[in-house]
Amino acid sequence: MNIKKNDKVKILAGKDRGKTGKVLQVLPAEEKVSVEGLNLLIKHLRPRRQGEKGQRIEFPAFINLSNVALLCPKCGKTTRVAHKFIAQPEGRKAKKYRACKKCQEVID
């Protein structure tokens, strides 16, 4: 998966198109992400006891991964994700990192 929790992303489609936010949650099996403060849905709750008021709760709904683009922290542009293998010292196995396709900087 190319997008992880706490990444900054830009929404490409839907009612919040063009807005940016931080990823709160990722569902890799369903390929969906939840972005802080965007794609908000309202849930109405009934009062549970007499005399209590009902409530409207806003919460961020999940967005399909294809409708979101990663923002590179270095160049600030939306980008696709490349993968780089960087050699580790002392003969350890090379570690895989995410990289920006535009500026070639490592994201992780």
HUGI-V282646 format. One record per pair of residues at least 24 apart in sequence whose C-alpha atoms are under 7 Angstrom apart, sorted by the first residue. I is the first residue (numbers start at 1). J is the second residue. Records with the same first field share a line. If there is no record, write none. Layout:
I = J, J
This chain:
1 = 28
2 = 81
3 = 70
8 = 70, 71
9 = 68, 69, 70, 71
10 = 68, 69, 70, 71
11 = 67, 68, 69
12 = 67, 68, 69
13 = 67
31 = 64, 65
32 = 62, 63, 64, 65
33 = 62, 63, 64, 65
34 = 60, 61, 62, 63
35 = 60
36 = 60
72 = 100
75 = 103
